[in-house]
Amino acid sequence: MKYILAPSLLAADFKCLAGQMKMTEENGAEYLHFDVMDGMFVPSISFGMPVLKSIKGATEQVMDVHLMVQEPVRYVTDFADAGADIITIHLEACQDVKETIQKIKNCGKKAGISICPQTDADQLLPYMELVDMILVMSVQPGFGGQKFIPESIEKIRKVRRMITECGRDIDLEVDGGIYQDNVEEVLKAGANVIVAGSAVFGGDPGQNTKAMMERLRQYE
């Protein structure tokens, strides 16, 4: 299994964004997590297609786009055209989840599905044959810097069992409140893609990325 760090740009310093991105890339982070918030599905508003398009050429990292928006099917093509490599949508935000996933696939992109802390993992079962990644939110979506919800560990274990039972190569991503002092617990539970915002960009992004990658590499 491949273990991947996805620094969340929501926590980056946009005055020096290109430099911070390069620091994470040089120290082993293969993904960049791009949180899109619409002020409807979640209260906050973040950034969108123009920002993604502007940073796409500044790094070789995979653009891991997380759409925390109502009815994301409306924006799939635009984000694909702007440079997304993976597009993850929320099960709770879609009237037709399968149609939305299929649209992502039709754009030639990898498809992910995410669930909020209050959503039972069993609701993912109808989509296990369709997605490339499952994202378990370990905080309430919409705000950075929250504390990890301890009950998420059992949900991560359950989703990993579901992936194993379905027999497909599906990545398991976890997002929210992950730092150096709890990342190993998340990895042991079955996650292989770790989103980290404050843990990477709260200080020296290069050194923080290096330290997180050392922990991830212990599991390879």
Buried (B, 14 or more C-beta within 10 A) or exposed (E): EEBBBBBBBBBBEEEEBEEBBBBBBEBBBBBBBBBBBBEEBBEBEBBBBEBBBBBBEBBEBBBBBBBBBBBBBEBBBBBBEBBBBBBBBBBBBBEEBEEBBBBBBEBEBBBBBBBBBEBEBEEBEEBBEBBBBBBBBBBBBBEBEBEBBEEBBEBBBBBBEBBEEEEEEBBBBBBBBBBEEBBEBBBEBBBBBBBBBBBBBBEBBBEBBBBBBEBBEEBE
